[in-house]
Amino acid sequence: MTTVLTYTFKKKTLAKPNIRNIVVVDGVGTPFLLSGTSYKDLIPHDLARATLTGLLHQPSVPKEVADYIIFGTVIQEVKTSHVAREAAVGAAFSDKTPAHTVTMACISANQAMTTGVGLIASGQCDVIMAGGVELMFHVPIRQSRKMRKLMLDLSKAKFLNFLAPELPAVSEFSTSETTGHSADELAVSRLEQDEYALRCPSLAKKAQDEGLLSDVVPFKVPGKDTVTKHNGIRPSSLEQMAELKPAFIKPYGTAKAANSSFLTDGASAMLIMAEEKALAMGYKPKECLRDFMYVSHNLKDQLLFRPTYATPKILEKAGLTMSDIDAFEFHKAFSGKILANFKFAQNYMGRKSKVTLLPSEKFNNWGGSLSLKHPFGATGCRLVVAAANRLRKEGGQYALAAACAAGGQGHGMIVEAYAK
């Protein structure tokens, strides 16, 4: 049984006079799985639909209260490119409930969530369901499903690799840069990356065993078993990691399978409400969504350093300092990127006292994207829900969730535990 600490907040609240408090009532996600495993016969809206259904079941929410549904995704499946609407219809929501789909690379779910915040803040809506989904196995190859599966299977044979489809790239289209370049340029060693990567699955395994990953809802795969947990949590050793070959910049690169996230399938969603609506319906909110900010910078030299840019800016906007934050949830799919962000802050931003003093005991304590893995369109909601659950478990008041995205963009958000 999970113990929730009680806490008397001593810090100021970020609630603003005459502005609606926007709260998270609940958040759920499917298990995040290695692409091409148990979800390979599904399409994205199947996973998105499951998270919408999960939101309905957790606090017993009637479908008709949803004013609007928003989902983020990155690689759109051809037949269900408007995945928000398809998932809503599939989950039997009213056909009168509007829905739209957004894309912003790895912060697509963040964009879905903050779009919902804007709709509530402006008084247009009271109840939003926002989320994200990614299913990498059904990329738009423009062949029949049987032919797609055949091509993907045959591409594993080296003598038939000309059949391999052009799959989503991990490098930037504009610059061809990958995570390995940034780690190498900032002198993040392979050993440093491996040591950080060793920490993440250990924390994730501990959180999973202790029942802390309570936002994961079981998913029954048609014709197969029910999936109940993430399958990417794989504790290893430095010796095992040292034997692996570089994944990107060969033969001397430092990013490899053990210190990087694999391509992942999964979905997540959140129930966001105006505070007065949630209380009127008898719900106990988990957290308040406070200030947020999007940032964008140089693609070539500063790729994926957006959390470093967003963190001091969002803290300044909220009137907080690093020491005010009780839980940090940062998205990084590569350990080299986490460490490169810290070194970049110290060497190029003149913010050593603000960023590099981030205490490890507050940082991604339940594993983060490196071990829980990273469905491109879904990670944003997982971050914010994890931040909320950590605040409740640890008795904190403020959390900072931040994420980078392809294209040199990023997002940061302050969340505040709900204390009433």
Phi, psi and chi 1 to 4 in degrees:
 res  aa     phi    psi   chi1   chi2   chi3   chi4
   1 MET       -  132.9 -178.6  177.4  178.2      -
   2 THR   -78.5  129.6  -60.1      -      -      -
   3 THR   -91.3  130.1  -58.2      -      -      -
   4 VAL  -109.6  122.7  177.7      -      -      -
   5 LEU   -75.6  145.2  -61.3  179.3      -      -
   6 THR   -92.5  148.9   57.3      -      -      -
   7 TYR  -150.4  131.7 -170.0   87.8      -      -
   8 THR   -98.3  113.7  -58.2      -      -      -
   9 PHE   -71.6  128.7  -63.0  148.0      -      -
  10 LYS  -101.9  -15.4  -61.6  178.9 -179.7  178.9
  11 LYS   -86.8  161.4  -55.1  167.0 -169.6  171.9
  12 LYS   -65.9  154.2   64.2  177.9 -178.2  179.4
  13 THR   -88.4  153.7  178.5      -      -      -
  14 LEU   -94.4    8.2  -66.5 -176.5      -      -
  15 ALA   -61.6  140.2      -      -      -      -
  16 LYS  -112.9  140.2  -63.7  179.4  175.2   63.7
  17 PRO   -60.0  137.8  -19.3   30.6      -      -
  18 ASN    64.8   16.4  -56.0  -43.6      -      -
  19 ILE  -121.7  134.0  -64.9  179.0      -      -
  20 ARG   -60.5  137.4  -58.3  179.6   98.7 -176.5
  21 ASN   -78.5  129.4  -88.8  -22.5      -      -
  22 ILE  -111.2  123.0  -60.5  167.9      -      -
  23 VAL  -121.5  155.2  -60.9      -      -      -
  24 VAL   -99.7  120.1  175.4      -      -      -
  25 VAL   -85.7  -38.6  172.7      -      -      -
  26 ASP  -161.7  162.3 -159.6   13.8      -      -
  27 GLY  -149.2  140.2      -      -      -      -
  28 VAL  -138.7  166.0  -60.1      -      -      -
  29 GLY  -156.4  152.0      -      -      -      -
  30 THR   -72.5  162.4   68.2      -      -      -
  31 PRO   -57.5  139.5  -25.6   35.7      -      -
  32 PHE   -89.2  125.0  -70.7  178.7      -      -
  33 LEU  -124.7  151.1  -56.5 -175.4      -      -
  34 LEU   -54.0  128.5  171.0   65.2      -      -
  35 SER   -58.3  138.5 -177.4      -      -      -
  36 GLY    88.2    9.9      -      -      -      -
  37 THR  -103.4 -120.5   54.6      -      -      -
  38 SER   -63.8  -24.1  -64.1      -      -      -
  39 TYR   -93.5    5.0  -63.7  154.1      -      -
  40 LYS   -66.0  -19.4   69.3  178.3 -178.0  178.9
  41 ASP   -95.4    4.5  -67.9  -36.4      -      -
  42 LEU   -97.9  173.3  -53.5  177.0      -      -
  43 ILE  -123.2  162.2   53.9  178.5      -      -
  44 PRO   -53.0  -39.4  -28.7   36.1      -      -
  45 HIS   -66.8  -19.2   94.1  -71.1      -      -
  46 ASP   -63.3  -44.1  -67.6  -41.4      -      -
  47 LEU   -72.5  -42.1  -61.0  179.8      -      -
  48 ALA   -61.7  -42.1      -      -      -      -
  49 ARG   -60.0  -39.1  178.3 -178.4   59.8 -163.5
  50 ALA   -63.3  -36.7      -      -      -      -
  51 THR   -71.8  -37.0   59.6      -      -      -
  52 LEU   -62.7  -43.0  -69.7  175.9      -      -
  53 THR   -64.0  -38.4  -57.5      -      -      -
  54 GLY   -63.1  -37.7      -      -      -      -
  55 LEU   -64.2  -35.7  -75.3  177.4      -      -
  56 LEU   -67.6  -33.7  -64.5  173.3      -      -
  57 HIS   -84.8  -30.4  -71.3  167.4      -      -
  58 GLN   -62.3  -63.2  -64.3  -73.5   86.8      -
  59 PRO   -99.3   15.5   29.2  -22.6      -      -
  60 SER    58.4   70.9 -173.5      -      -      -
  61 VAL  -100.9  124.7  179.0      -      -      -
  62 PRO   -69.5  139.2   16.4  -22.0      -      -
  63 LYS   -59.7  -33.1  -65.7  176.5 -178.8  176.6
  64 GLU   -70.8  -11.0   57.7  -89.4   16.7      -
  65 VAL   -80.5  -16.8  -55.9      -      -      -
  66 ALA   -68.8  121.4      -      -      -      -
  67 ASP   -84.9  -27.9  -64.5  -41.0      -      -
  68 TYR  -162.4  146.6 -150.6  104.7      -      -
  69 ILE  -127.1  130.5  -64.5  170.4      -      -
  70 ILE  -132.5  130.8  -46.7  166.1      -      -
  71 PHE  -130.0  144.6 -102.0   75.9      -      -
  72 GLY  -104.6  147.4      -      -      -      -
  73 THR  -155.5  161.2 -167.1      -      -      -
  74 VAL  -110.9  -56.5  178.2      -      -      -
  75 ILE  -103.6  104.9  -58.6  169.5      -      -
  76 GLN   -82.0  129.1  -63.1  177.8  -25.8      -
  77 GLU   -71.7  134.5 -160.8  -87.0  -22.2      -
  78 VAL   -57.3  -46.6  175.0      -      -      -
  79 LYS   -75.9  -22.1  -70.4 -174.4  177.2  179.5
  80 THR  -127.6   45.6   57.6      -      -      -
  81 SER   -62.2  -31.3   58.9      -      -      -
  82 HIS   -90.1   71.4 -170.9   -2.3      -      -
  83 VAL   -67.9  -28.3   70.0      -      -      -
  84 ALA   -63.3  -47.3      -      -      -      -
  85 ARG   -68.5  -42.0  180.0   62.7  169.3  169.2
  86 GLU   -62.9  -41.3  -62.6  -67.2  -11.4      -
  87 ALA   -66.8  -40.2      -      -      -      -
  88 ALA   -63.4  -45.0      -      -      -      -
  89 VAL   -65.3  -42.0  171.6      -      -      -
  90 GLY   -63.8  -29.2      -      -      -      -
  91 ALA   -88.7    7.8      -      -      -      -
  92 ALA    67.4   31.4      -      -      -      -
  93 PHE   -72.4  161.0  -80.5   77.8      -      -
  94 SER   -59.9  140.2  168.2      -      -      -
  95 ASP   -70.5   -3.7   57.3    9.0      -      -
  96 LYS   -92.6   -1.4  -64.8 -179.6  175.0   59.1
  97 THR   -87.6  114.0  -57.6      -      -      -
  98 PRO   -66.2  153.9  -14.5   28.3      -      -
  99 ALA  -149.9  146.7      -      -      -      -
 100 HIS  -145.3  159.4   79.9 -101.2      -      -
 101 THR  -112.0  137.8  -58.7      -      -      -
 102 VAL  -123.7  158.9  -61.8      -      -      -
 103 THR  -142.2  132.7 -173.1      -      -      -
 104 MET  -152.9   48.9 -160.4  175.1  179.6      -
 105 ALA    54.4 -136.5      -      -      -      -
 106 CYS   -73.8   -3.1  -60.4      -      -      -
 107 ILE  -112.3   29.9   51.4  174.8      -      -
 108 SER   -64.6  -42.0  -65.5      -      -      -
 109 ALA   -67.4  -34.4      -      -      -      -
 110 ASN   -60.6  -42.2  -52.4   64.2      -      -
 111 GLN   -66.3  -39.3 -176.1   57.7 -110.0      -
 112 ALA   -60.9  -45.1      -      -      -      -
 113 MET   -64.1  -48.4  173.0  176.9   52.4      -
 114 THR   -73.4  -26.5   57.0      -      -      -
 115 THR   -62.8  -41.7  -60.6      -      -      -
 116 GLY   -62.8  -40.2      -      -      -      -
 117 VAL   -58.6  -43.3  168.6      -      -      -
 118 GLY   -63.5  -39.5      -      -      -      -
 119 LEU   -64.8  -37.8  -72.4  171.1      -      -
 120 ILE   -74.1  -44.1  -64.5  174.5      -      -
 121 ALA   -60.6  -33.9      -      -      -      -
 122 SER   -82.4   -4.9   65.6      -      -      -
 123 GLY    84.7    4.9      -      -      -      -
 124 GLN   -72.4  -32.0  -59.9  -62.3  -50.9      -
 125 CYS  -139.6  162.0  -61.2      -      -      -
 126 ASP  -114.0  -29.0  -68.9  -37.4      -      -
 127 VAL  -133.0  122.7 -178.6      -      -      -
 128 ILE  -124.4  138.5  -62.2  -73.0      -      -
 129 MET  -110.5  116.9  -69.3 -173.4  174.4      -
 130 ALA  -125.9  144.0      -      -      -      -
 131 GLY  -166.9 -163.9      -      -      -      -
 132 GLY  -158.6  158.8      -      -      -      -
 133 VAL  -150.7  148.6   62.1      -      -      -
 134 GLU  -147.7  133.2 -151.0   67.5   43.8      -
 135 LEU  -135.7   99.1 -150.5  164.9      -      -
 136 MET   -73.4  -19.1  -57.0  -68.8  -66.4      -
 137 PHE   -72.8  -22.4 -161.0   71.5      -      -
 138 HIS  -113.0   61.6  -72.2  -61.1      -      -
 139 VAL   -72.9  156.0  -64.3      -      -      -
 140 PRO   -74.1   86.6   24.3  -32.9      -      -
 141 ILE   -88.8  -12.3  -57.9  174.0      -      -
 142 ARG    63.5   43.6  -62.1 -179.7 -178.0  -85.8
 143 GLN  -131.9  168.5  -63.6  -74.5  -11.0      -
 144 SER   -63.9  160.3   68.2      -      -      -
 145 ARG   -57.7  -43.9  176.0  173.7  -71.3 -166.8
 146 LYS   -62.1  -39.9  -72.1 -175.6  177.8  179.6
 147 MET   -69.6  -38.3 -173.3   61.0 -178.1      -
 148 ARG   -59.9  -46.6  -68.1 -159.7  -56.0  -93.4
 149 LYS   -63.7  -40.1  -67.6  178.2   68.9  174.6
 150 LEU   -63.5  -44.8  176.8   63.3      -      -
 151 MET   -62.6  -42.9  -69.0  172.9   68.7      -
 152 LEU   -65.9  -39.4  -73.4  167.2      -      -
 153 ASP   -68.2  -44.0  -71.1  -20.5      -      -
 154 LEU   -69.2  -26.9  -70.7  177.3      -      -
 155 SER   -66.2  -14.6   67.9      -      -      -
 156 LYS   -75.0  -19.7  -63.6  174.0 -176.4  176.7
 157 ALA   -83.6  122.9      -      -      -      -
 158 LYS   -60.2  -35.8  -68.9 -175.1  177.7  179.3
 159 PHE   -76.1   -6.6   65.5   94.1      -      -
 160 LEU  -117.7   23.4  -69.4  173.7      -      -
 161 ASN   -69.0  -10.6   58.6   10.8      -      -
 162 PHE   -67.7  -15.2   64.8   89.0      -      -
 163 LEU   -81.8  -10.4  -73.1  172.5      -      -
 164 ALA   -64.4  127.4      -      -      -      -
 165 PRO   -71.5  161.6   26.6  -34.1      -      -
 166 GLU   -81.8  103.0 -173.4  173.0  -47.3      -
 167 LEU   -86.6  167.1  -63.6  175.3      -      -
 168 PRO   -55.3  136.2  -24.2   32.8      -      -
 169 ALA   -92.1  150.2      -      -      -      -
 170 VAL   -94.3   -1.5  -65.8      -      -      -
 171 SER  -100.2  157.4   61.4      -      -      -
 172 GLU   -73.6  136.4  -70.1  -70.3  -54.8      -
 173 PHE   -62.4  -41.3  172.6   79.4      -      -
 174 SER   -71.0  -32.8  -57.6      -      -      -
 175 THR  -125.7  -13.6   65.2      -      -      -
 176 SER    63.5   16.5  -63.8      -      -      -
 177 GLU   -81.6  147.6 -173.9 -177.4   -5.8      -
 178 THR  -124.1  176.0   67.5      -      -      -
 179 THR   -59.2  -30.5 -176.1      -      -      -
 180 GLY   -63.2  -35.9      -      -      -      -
 181 HIS   -60.1  -48.9  -73.8   91.3      -      -
 182 SER   -65.7  -40.3  -62.5      -      -      -
 183 ALA   -63.9  -41.9      -      -      -      -
 184 ASP   -66.8  -43.2  -68.0  -15.6      -      -
 185 GLU   -62.4  -30.5  -71.9  173.6    4.2      -
 186 LEU   -99.4   15.3  -71.5  165.7      -      -
 187 ALA    59.0   42.4      -      -      -      -
 188 VAL   -89.1  112.5 -179.8      -      -      -
 189 SER   -74.5  161.0   71.5      -      -      -
 190 ARG   -61.9  -38.5  177.7  167.0  171.4  165.1
 191 LEU   -64.6  -42.9  178.4   59.4      -      -
 192 GLU   -59.3  -43.2  -73.9  178.2  -61.7      -
 193 GLN   -64.9  -40.8  -66.0  178.0   54.5      -
 194 ASP   -67.1  -38.4  -73.3   -7.6      -      -
 195 GLU   -65.1  -41.1  -73.3  174.1  -18.5      -
 196 TYR   -66.4  -41.7 -179.2   80.9      -      -
 197 ALA   -63.9  -27.3      -      -      -      -
 198 LEU   -68.4  -33.6 -166.6   64.6      -      -
 199 ARG   -67.9  -41.3  169.7 -173.7 -174.0  -93.3
 200 CYS   -64.6  -53.9  -62.6      -      -      -
 201 PRO   -65.9  -26.7   20.0  -30.5      -      -
 202 SER   -65.9  -43.8  -60.7      -      -      -
 203 LEU   -66.3  -41.3  -69.1  174.1      -      -
 204 ALA   -64.7  -41.2      -      -      -      -
 205 LYS   -63.5  -42.2 -178.7   68.9  162.7   58.3
 206 LYS   -62.7  -44.8 -177.4  174.9 -176.3  -68.3
 207 ALA   -63.8  -40.5      -      -      -      -
 208 GLN   -65.2  -45.4 -170.2  175.3   65.8      -
 209 ASP   -65.4  -30.7  -69.3  -14.6      -      -
 210 GLU   -88.4    3.4  -66.8  178.6   -0.5      -
 211 GLY    74.7   21.4      -      -      -      -
 212 LEU   -80.5  -21.3  -59.7  179.3      -      -
 213 LEU   -85.3   58.5  -53.9 -178.0      -      -
 214 SER   -75.2   -9.6   56.4      -      -      -
 215 ASP   -78.4  -11.8   55.8  -54.0      -      -
 216 VAL   -76.9  122.3  178.2      -      -      -
 217 VAL  -105.8  136.2  -67.5      -      -      -
 218 PRO   -58.6  146.0  -22.5   33.8      -      -
 219 PHE  -126.3  120.4 -177.6   86.5      -      -
 220 LYS   -85.8  111.0  177.3   65.6  173.5   71.9
 221 VAL   -79.1  120.9 -179.1      -      -      -
 222 PRO   -52.1  127.8  -26.2   35.2      -      -
 223 GLY    77.4    1.8      -      -      -      -
 224 LYS  -134.4 -173.3  -61.9 -178.8 -179.1  179.2
 225 ASP   -74.6  167.3  -66.3  -24.2      -      -
 226 THR   -82.5  129.2  -61.9      -      -      -
 227 VAL   -90.0  129.3 -178.0      -      -      -
 228 THR  -117.6  -14.2   59.7      -      -      -
 229 LYS  -152.3  161.8   58.6 -175.8  179.8 -179.6
 230 HIS   -59.5  142.5  -53.2  -54.5      -      -
 231 ASN  -107.7   14.8   71.5   -1.6      -      -
 232 GLY  -104.2    3.0      -      -      -      -
 233 ILE   -83.7  101.2  -58.5  174.8      -      -
 234 ARG  -134.8   86.3  -57.2  173.6 -178.9  178.6
 235 PRO   -57.0  142.4  -26.1   35.9      -      -
 236 SER  -136.1 -161.4 -175.3      -      -      -
 237 SER  -137.9  160.0   67.8      -      -      -
 238 LEU   -61.6  -33.6  -72.0  175.5      -      -
 239 GLU   -66.5  -43.0  -68.2   74.3   21.4      -
 240 GLN   -65.4  -40.6  -69.8  172.7  -44.7      -
 241 MET   -64.0  -37.8  -67.3 -179.5 -173.9      -
 242 ALA   -63.3  -22.9      -      -      -      -
 243 GLU   -80.5  -13.6  -64.6  175.7   -0.3      -
 244 LEU   -81.6  149.2  -62.4  176.9      -      -
 245 LYS   -88.0  154.7  -63.3  179.2  179.5  179.5
 246 PRO   -58.3  145.3  -23.3   33.7      -      -
 247 ALA   -90.1  -30.7      -      -      -      -
 248 PHE  -116.9  -64.6  -55.9  125.6      -      -
 249 ILE   -96.0   98.6  -54.4  170.3      -      -
 250 LYS  -101.1  145.2  -58.2  176.7 -178.6 -180.0
 251 PRO   -97.2    5.4   36.0  -35.1      -      -
 252 TYR  -109.9    6.1  -56.1  113.8      -      -
 253 GLY   -66.6  167.2      -      -      -      -
 254 THR  -111.2  -19.9   56.7      -      -      -
 255 ALA   -81.5  132.1      -      -      -      -
 256 LYS  -148.6 -179.6   52.8 -168.0  175.3 -179.5
 257 ALA   -59.5  -36.9      -      -      -      -
 258 ALA   -73.9  -23.5      -      -      -      -
 259 ASN  -115.3   25.5   57.1   35.6      -      -
 260 SER  -138.6  156.9  -50.9      -      -      -
 261 SER   -83.3  140.5  172.2      -      -      -
 262 PHE   -81.0  167.1   50.6   58.1      -      -
 263 LEU   -62.4  131.5  -66.4  178.2      -      -
 264 THR  -129.1  144.1  -46.4      -      -      -
 265 ASP  -108.4  140.1  -62.3  -25.9      -      -
 266 GLY   168.0  172.1      -      -      -      -
 267 ALA  -146.4  155.6      -      -      -      -
 268 SER  -147.3  158.6   61.9      -      -      -
 269 ALA  -157.2  157.6      -      -      -      -
 270 MET  -133.5  146.4  -62.1  162.9   55.2      -
 271 LEU  -100.8  110.5  177.2   59.8      -      -
 272 ILE  -112.1  132.8  -53.6  171.6      -      -
 273 MET  -137.8  158.0  -70.7 -172.9  172.8      -
 274 ALA   -67.2  137.9      -      -      -      -
 275 GLU   -54.5  -45.7  179.3 -171.2   29.2      -
 276 GLU   -63.6  -32.4   65.8  -88.5   19.1      -
 277 LYS   -70.0  -44.4 -179.6   70.7  171.1 -177.2
 278 ALA   -60.9  -45.1      -      -      -      -
 279 LEU   -67.6  -37.3  -63.0  179.7      -      -
 280 ALA   -64.0  -29.2      -      -      -      -
 281 MET   -90.6    1.1  -64.3 -173.0   67.6      -
 282 GLY    85.9   17.9      -      -      -      -
 283 TYR   -94.0  149.5  -59.1  135.8      -      -
 284 LYS  -103.1  107.6  176.3   62.1 -173.7  -72.0
 285 PRO   -61.8  152.9  -22.1   34.3      -      -
 286 LYS   -90.7  -39.1  -72.9 -172.6  173.0 -176.3
 287 GLU  -158.0  162.6   64.6 -177.0  -21.5      -
 288 CYS  -105.3  135.7  -62.5      -      -      -
 289 LEU   -87.9  120.7  -59.5  178.8      -      -
 290 ARG  -107.5 -137.1  -61.2  -55.6 -167.7 -170.0
 291 ASP   -65.8  144.9  -66.9  -58.8      -      -
 292 PHE  -142.7  164.3   62.8   87.9      -      -
 293 MET  -155.9  141.2  178.9  176.1  -70.5      -
 294 TYR  -106.6  143.0  -71.9   91.6      -      -
 295 VAL  -132.5  158.3  -66.4      -      -      -
 296 SER  -151.7  137.4 -176.6      -      -      -
 297 HIS  -147.1 -171.5  -75.9  -84.6      -      -
 298 ASN   -52.2  126.4 -173.7  -35.7      -      -
 299 LEU   -69.6  -43.7  -84.6  144.1      -      -
 300 LYS   -76.6  -49.7 -177.5  169.7  176.7   56.1
 301 ASP   -93.5  -16.9  -60.9  -38.3      -      -
 302 GLN  -129.6   33.0  -58.5  167.2   10.7      -
 303 LEU   -61.6  130.3  177.2   67.1      -      -
 304 LEU    66.3   23.5  -57.2 -176.2      -      -
 305 PHE   -98.5   16.6  -70.7  145.8      -      -
 306 ARG   -62.7  -37.0  -58.4  -66.1   70.6   73.0
 307 PRO   -57.4  -34.2  -29.5   38.2      -      -
 308 THR   -66.0  -38.6  -58.8      -      -      -
 309 TYR   -73.1  -40.9  -82.0  104.3      -      -
 310 ALA   -71.0  -35.6      -      -      -      -
 311 THR   -59.1  -57.3  -66.3      -      -      -
 312 PRO   -64.7  -31.2   21.7  -32.1      -      -
 313 LYS   -69.9  -42.5  -71.1 -175.5  176.1 -178.4
 314 ILE   -73.3  -33.2 -166.4   62.5      -      -
 315 LEU   -64.8  -42.7  -71.4  173.5      -      -
 316 GLU   -63.6  -41.8 -177.9  177.8  -11.3      -
 317 LYS   -62.3  -37.9 -178.0  179.1 -179.4 -178.3
 318 ALA   -85.2  -10.5      -      -      -      -
 319 GLY    75.5   29.9      -      -      -      -
 320 LEU  -116.1  167.8  -59.2  175.0      -      -
 321 THR  -120.5  171.4   66.0      -      -      -
 322 MET   -57.8  -37.2  -69.6  -72.9  -79.2      -
 323 SER   -69.0  -17.9   61.9      -      -      -
 324 ASP   -76.7  -18.8  -68.9  -40.5      -      -
 325 ILE   -84.9  126.3  -55.7  -60.1      -      -
 326 ASP   -93.5  -21.9  -58.2  -60.4      -      -
 327 ALA  -147.8  131.9      -      -      -      -
 328 PHE  -111.5  128.8  -65.2   86.9      -      -
 329 GLU  -124.7  100.6  -75.6  -67.6  -31.6      -
 330 PHE  -108.9  135.0  -81.7   29.7      -      -
 331 HIS   -88.9  124.3  159.1   63.8      -      -
 332 LYS  -150.1  125.8  -78.1  -64.8  172.3 -174.4
 333 ALA   -87.2   -2.1      -      -      -      -
 334 PHE  -135.7  133.7  -53.9   91.8      -      -
 335 SER   -64.0  -32.1   61.8      -      -      -
 336 GLY   -59.5  -33.8      -      -      -      -
 337 LYS   -72.9  -39.9  -85.2  -60.8  172.8 -170.6
 338 ILE   -58.2  -51.7  -74.7  -75.6      -      -
 339 LEU   -67.9  -37.3  -59.5  175.1      -      -
 340 ALA   -64.5  -35.7      -      -      -      -
 341 ASN   -62.1  -42.3  -93.1  -99.5      -      -
 342 PHE   -64.9  -43.3  -66.0  154.3      -      -
 343 LYS   -69.9  -36.1  -70.2 -165.2  175.2 -173.7
 344 PHE   -62.7  -42.2 -178.6   79.1      -      -
 345 ALA   -61.1  -40.5      -      -      -      -
 346 GLN   -72.6  -42.6  178.6  177.3   -8.8      -
 347 ASN   -86.3  -30.6  -63.7  -21.9      -      -
 348 TYR  -119.3  -13.8  -64.9   95.2      -      -
 349 MET  -111.8   -8.8  -66.8 -178.6   64.8      -
 350 GLY    64.3   31.8      -      -      -      -
 351 ARG  -120.3   35.5  -64.9 -175.1 -179.9  -88.8
 352 LYS   -53.9  -43.7 -178.7  176.0 -179.7  179.6
 353 SER   -70.6  -22.0   62.7      -      -      -
 354 LYS   -94.1  -37.3  -74.9 -166.6  173.3 -176.8
 355 VAL  -104.3  -45.0  177.9      -      -      -
 356 THR   -78.5   -8.1   57.1      -      -      -
 357 LEU   -88.5   10.8  -68.1 -179.0      -      -
 358 LEU   -57.8  120.8 -170.6  153.6      -      -
 359 PRO   -74.9  131.3   24.9  -31.2      -      -
 360 SER   -63.1  -27.2   60.8      -      -      -
 361 GLU   -71.0   -9.7   68.3  -88.7   12.6      -
 362 LYS  -108.1   -2.8  -65.5 -178.1 -180.0 -178.6
 363 PHE  -103.5  117.6 -173.1   79.7      -      -
 364 ASN    44.9   50.8  -73.1    6.0      -      -
 365 ASN   -67.4  -14.9  -78.7    7.2      -      -
 366 TRP  -109.0   19.7  -65.9   -5.7      -      -
 367 GLY   114.7  -47.9      -      -      -      -
 368 GLY    76.2 -177.5      -      -      -      -
 369 SER   -65.0  -25.2  -61.5      -      -      -
 370 LEU   -64.6  -30.9 -166.7   58.6      -      -
 371 SER  -111.1  -35.6   49.6      -      -      -
 372 LEU   -78.7  -18.4  -58.1  176.2      -      -
 373 LYS    81.2  179.0  -53.7  -50.6  177.5 -173.6
 374 HIS  -141.9   86.0  171.7   41.8      -      -
 375 PRO   -70.9  117.2   -9.2   24.5      -      -
 376 PHE   -45.7  -51.0  -63.0  156.4      -      -
 377 GLY   -80.1   -7.9      -      -      -      -
 378 ALA  -110.0  -15.6      -      -      -      -
 379 THR   -63.8  -35.1  -70.2      -      -      -
 380 GLY   -55.5  -45.5      -      -      -      -
 381 CYS   -68.8  -37.4  -74.0      -      -      -
 382 ARG   -58.9  -41.3 -179.0 -162.1   65.3   75.1
 383 LEU   -58.9  -49.5  -76.8  176.7      -      -
 384 VAL   -70.7  -37.6  174.5      -      -      -
 385 VAL   -66.3  -41.1  172.2      -      -      -
 386 ALA   -61.5  -41.0      -      -      -      -
 387 ALA   -60.9  -43.6      -      -      -      -
 388 ALA   -63.3  -45.7      -      -      -      -
 389 ASN   -67.7  -34.8  -70.8  -21.1      -      -
 390 ARG   -67.3  -40.5  -80.4 -172.5   56.3 -162.6
 391 LEU   -60.9  -42.2  -70.4  177.7      -      -
 392 ARG   -65.7  -42.0  -73.6  168.1   60.1   83.4
 393 LYS   -70.4  -41.8  168.8   65.3  176.4  174.5
 394 GLU   -95.0   -7.5  -61.6  164.2   10.3      -
 395 GLY    78.0   24.3      -      -      -      -
 396 GLY   -89.0  171.0      -      -      -      -
 397 GLN  -108.2  -44.6 -177.8  174.6   -4.4      -
 398 TYR  -119.0  142.5  -67.7  122.5      -      -
 399 ALA  -130.5  152.8      -      -      -      -
 400 LEU  -120.8  120.7  171.2   59.0      -      -
 401 ALA  -108.7  131.4      -      -      -      -
 402 ALA  -143.4  150.0      -      -      -      -
 403 ALA  -151.2  150.5      -      -      -      -
 404 CYS  -101.3  168.2   64.0      -      -      -
 405 ALA  -150.9  153.2      -      -      -      -
 406 ALA   -55.8  149.8      -      -      -      -
 407 GLY    91.6    6.9      -      -      -      -
 408 GLY    72.6   32.9      -      -      -      -
 409 GLN  -117.7  166.1  -59.7 -174.0  104.3      -
 410 GLY  -163.4  173.1      -      -      -      -
 411 HIS  -146.2  141.3  174.0 -108.2      -      -
 412 GLY  -134.7  143.8      -      -      -      -
 413 MET  -145.3  139.3  171.9  178.5  -89.9      -
 414 ILE   -95.3  130.4  -58.9  -69.0      -      -
 415 VAL  -119.4  146.1  -61.8      -      -      -
 416 GLU  -122.9  131.7 -178.1  177.0   -5.6      -
 417 ALA   -59.9  144.6      -      -      -      -
 418 TYR   -86.1  120.2 -168.4   81.0      -      -
 419 ALA  -105.9   -8.1      -      -      -      -
 420 LYS   -78.6      -  -65.1 -177.3 -179.8  179.7
